[in-house]
Amino acid sequence: MAGALDGIKVLDLSRVLAGPWASQLLADLGATVIKVEKPGAGDDTRHWGPPNLPDGTAGYFLAANRGKQSITVDITQPEGRAIVQQLAAEADVLLENYKVGGLKKYGLDYPTLKAINPHLVYCSITGFGQTGPYASRPGYDYIVQGMSGLMSITGPADGEPHKVGVAVTDLFTGLYASNAICAALLARERSGEGQAIDLALFDCALAMLANINMNWLVGGETPPRLGNAHPNIVPYQVFATSDGHFILACGNDSQFARIAELCGHAEWAADPRFARNADRVAHRAELVPLLAEVFVTRTRDEWLAALDAAGVPNGPINTVDQAFADPQIVARGMRLDLPDAQGAPVPQVACPIQLSGTPVVYHAAPPALGQHTEAVLMTLGKSAEEIAQLRQNGVV
């Protein structure tokens, strides 16, 4: 069955995470993605191990490059630039994350390629965008987490700011990019014209703060760091039990009444300090210690079972291995293996998108460096002899 983006050709000049995350999603949705890598080295993340597969490929690379074809091209050489321009002439989408202006000297910038292919959707991902005083700065997820305010709200209330445990600004930017690309392709169906997409990690990181942003815009107070607590809902945080921790997510006043009853203090639900969520937020410092004193008297699983029975949202705090073993994750098929070029299984995390009519397409495991160079060049009319000469000259 064809994927939703079947027939769409993506030329991927991006590296590391944000761009590859976007192009991997496009591949999962059925697009043909050709990943252009530097001869000899390839994407930096191929070497960001351990852990590594037996062939040396790092787990980091495997996370973001499923379903792509890999070709090696040295764009600093005229023959290499010509190859990429040929591919761009036939592509629907080009994705890149070079520094602002970095591809212009190679004739691979949007104005140059637009003249060759006016239908091209050209998506640029940078740290700070194509405009503004920081446009020339390199962008790194960690730095942007700090600059955007994300770290200011992450970590213990009485400790230092923390980054999130995964590169979320890269990942969110990749998701924004894939959405923007699909929107531009839809617009092209109406206009016949491609367009440029300018995405910045800094912009995306700020946008993803969601209610935190609005709390400041509406309330005018700088959001504090609350550790595992919620700025707008109480009690909505982690609590200790006699043998571990669990998450309590009380979403409304009736749920709080049930929590109070389970705790043996039904009177809390009528207490003017705690009756409504706004009251509980105002009196957080009084309520949370009362709850903590009760929750520590029983085991985690006892509280989870009691809260489930009362219809109060809750959950365990799993390690990654426990999450993969969760029966819900198993039932949803979120772990899979895809064969590499030699038929050996490569572990993968499934795409979480489930489409009823055009399901996700798993073309192949993440490719070996340059695995598809010869096949792709042959589609451009290169003979075996020409390809051998290009290899000898270090172009591919």
Secondary structure, DSSP 4 states (H G I P E B T S, - for coil): ---TTTT-EEEE---TTHHHHHHHHHHHTT-EEEEEE-TTT-SGGGG--SSB-TTS-BHHHHTS-TTEEEEE--TTSHHHHHHHHHHHHH-SEEEE-PPTTTTGGGT-SHHHHHHH-TT-EEEEEESS-SSSTTTTS---HHHHHHHTTTGGGSS-TTS-----SS-HHHHHHHHHHHHHHHHHHHHHHHHS---EEEEEHHHHHHHTTTHHHHHHHHH-SPPPP-TTS-SS-SSEEEEE-SSSEEEEE--SHHHHHHHHHHTT-GGGGG-TTTSSHHHHHHTHHHHHHHHHHHHTTS-HHHHHHHHHHHT--EEE---HHHHHH-HHHHHTT-EEEEE-TTS-EEEEEPPS---SSS------SPPPTTTTHHHHHHHTT--HHHHHHHHHTT--
